[in-house]
Amino acid sequence: MSAQVPKVAFVTGAARGIGRAIAIDLARHGFDIIGSARSLDKPTFEDKPGTLLETAEQVARLGQKFLPLKMDLLEQSEIKSGFEKAMTEMGRLDLLVTSGNYMETGPQGTYTNKFIDVPWDAFERHIRITGLSTLFLNQLAAQLMVKQRAGVIINITQNAVWLNDSDAVDHAPLPGEGMPGMAVSVMRGITDRIPASIKREMKPYGVAVLTLDPGMTISVDRQLWPLVETIGYRPQIAHSVAVPARAVVHIATSPDPLQFSGRLIVAPEHVREHRLLTEDQMYPNPEAGIQDVTLLPSLRLA
């Protein structure tokens, strides 16, 4: 009997944080990985450690292939050429996870400024990275998956669409004073609407497309906590990167992923509902830093 061909997952933002955890946990469960980020062999920013080659080493130790793609989501040509290279080398695509994200703080970014103060070019970068690149990757993946008549697309979001709704959060601080700027909720509105908008088109071909909210996750190193706390992030009460990673694995290996298509899945709720992790595994000591998902028990695949 011939060995089963490994499934292939394409994970953007795979150099660090949630994207890295997803890539590694998928590899633990038999997936070969295509990982993209701007940080190939050295961090793009000194205060944001993590590279694709570091992720590649961990995946290799798990016995799976890892194709690193240095990719800037601002550049459509890089996305297209990277996708084509990945398909040439891997030959198939079973799962796309769009975990790559735009987060530019400071006076020139969208995250910690009020709407009237954000430079227009920062809005454009946010739109192109979080909005347009996600749509483009979804289209490239969907075109291939329709031909394969199978596949899963998971767009990682932030539960941010409501954040600046004054009727809901009149008591909350303004952007730059404890809440992220409006560009976050506007762009995540795009992310959140993709699955509901194309699920009927994809269903006849067996392609599931959904949105995953990771919830408040320990996805940054300890030295960045003071910065992210300025936009309402509370690492002290956040759960592990294992939570969104395990939710992705469970959905991607489901005998019927179409049951999730068109939906917004909240990772901690999904993990609890399906008993994928214990509460202790979901909430390790935050002072210990980002959790190593390889230390957790593997999921029993159906």
Beta strands, then each sheet from edge to edge (+ up, - down):
strand 1: 8-12
strand 2: 32-37
strand 3: 66-70
strand 4: 95-98
strand 5: 151-156
strand 6: 207-213
strand 7: 264-266
sheet 1: 3+ 2+ 1+ 4+ 5+ 6+ 7+
end
